[in-house]
Amino acid sequence: MFAQSSWYLANLENIKVIKLISQVIKDFASGEIKQDSSLFNCDLTLEEYLLKSYYKTASLIAASAKAGAIFSGVGSSIREQMHEYGKNLGLSFQVVDDILDFTQSAEQLGKPAGSDLVK
């Protein structure tokens, strides 16, 4: 998947977006490392949880929102606002997904309940 996305990324011919999405790939790896290094850590702070969630989920949505703004030609202020919007949308999604993993049945989730907890 990363190889295919890298090929598409190289063909965008927009260095700002290429750098932005390259950062997402780096963030994904950091998020996986953070998640694996905090397994069974019941003392994880909210800040640590949100940072891991940013790296694993919200960075992609934030970068996608900002990339759309870059391609549309808006100014840097709007690009940063779109990045912040995507970040908050991604964090909100991840928090809700994690809560639902604890509170809903497998039928409601469409995946085994508690599967995120196991991971």
C-alpha positions in Angstrom: 0.0 0.0 0.0 2.8 2.4 0.9 4.6 1.6 -2.4 1.5 2.3 -4.4 0.7 5.5 -2.5 4.4 6.6 -2.9 4.1 6.2 -6.7 0.9 8.3 -6.8 2.5 10.8 -4.5 5.5 11.2 -6.8 3.2 11.9 -9.7 1.4 14.8 -8.0 4.1 17.2 -9.1 3.4 19.5 -6.1 6.4 19.5 -3.7 4.3 21.0 -0.8 1.8 18.2 -1.0 4.5 15.5 -1.5 6.3 16.7 1.7 3.0 16.8 3.5 2.0 13.3 2.6 5.5 12.0 3.2 5.2 13.4 6.8 2.0 11.3 7.2 3.9 8.1 6.2 6.5 9.0 8.9 3.7 9.8 11.4 2.1 6.4 10.8 5.3 4.6 11.7 5.7 6.8 14.8 2.2 6.0 15.8 2.8 2.3 15.5 5.9 2.5 17.6 4.1 4.7 20.2 1.2 2.2 20.4 3.5 -0.8 20.7 5.7 0.8 23.3 2.7 1.6 25.5 1.0 -1.8 25.4 -0.6 -2.6 28.8 0.3 0.8 30.1 -2.6 1.8 32.3 -0.9 5.1 33.2 -1.0 6.5 29.6 -1.8 10.2 29.8 -4.5 11.9 27.7 -1.8 13.8 25.9 0.1 10.6 25.1 -3.2 9.0 23.9 -4.0 12.0 21.7 -0.5 12.1 20.2 -0.7 8.4 19.3 -4.1 9.0 17.9 -2.9 12.0 15.9 0.0 9.9 14.4 -2.2 6.9 13.6 -5.4 8.6 12.3 -5.7 12.3 12.5 -2.4 13.1 10.6 -3.8 11.6 7.5 -7.1 13.5 7.7 -5.3 16.7 8.6 -2.9 16.4 5.7 -5.7 15.5 3.3 -7.6 18.6 4.2 -4.5 20.8 3.9 -3.5 19.2 0.6 -7.0 20.0 -0.8 -6.5 23.6 0.3 -3.0 23.7 -1.3 -4.4 22.4 -4.6 -7.2 25.0 -4.5 -4.7 27.8 -4.2 -5.9 29.4 -1.0 -3.6 31.3 1.3 -1.4 29.9 4.1 -3.9 30.9 6.8 -6.7 28.9 5.2 -4.3 26.0 4.6 -3.4 25.9 8.3 -7.1 26.2 9.3 -7.9 23.2 7.1 -5.0 21.3 8.7 -6.4 22.1 12.2 -9.9 21.1 11.1 -8.7 17.8 9.7 -6.6 17.1 12.8 -9.6 17.7 15.1 -11.9 15.7 12.8 -9.4 12.8 12.9 -9.0 12.9 16.7 -12.7 13.0 17.1 -13.2 10.0 14.9 -10.5 8.0 16.8 -11.9 8.9 20.2 -15.4 7.9 19.2 -14.1 4.7 17.5 -12.2 3.8 20.7 -15.3 4.4 22.9 -17.5 2.4 20.6 -15.1 -0.5 20.8 -15.8 -0.7 24.6 -19.6 0.0 24.4 -21.0 -1.6 21.3 -21.6 -5.2 20.2 -19.8 -6.8 17.3 -23.0 -6.6 15.2 -23.2 -2.8 15.8 -19.5 -2.3 15.1 -19.2 -4.5 12.1 -16.0 -5.9 13.7 -15.3 -7.9 16.8 -16.1 -5.8 19.9 -12.9 -5.1 21.8 -10.6 -5.8 18.9 -9.0 -2.3 19.2 -8.4 -3.1 22.9 -6.7 -6.3 22.1 -4.4 -4.5 19.6 
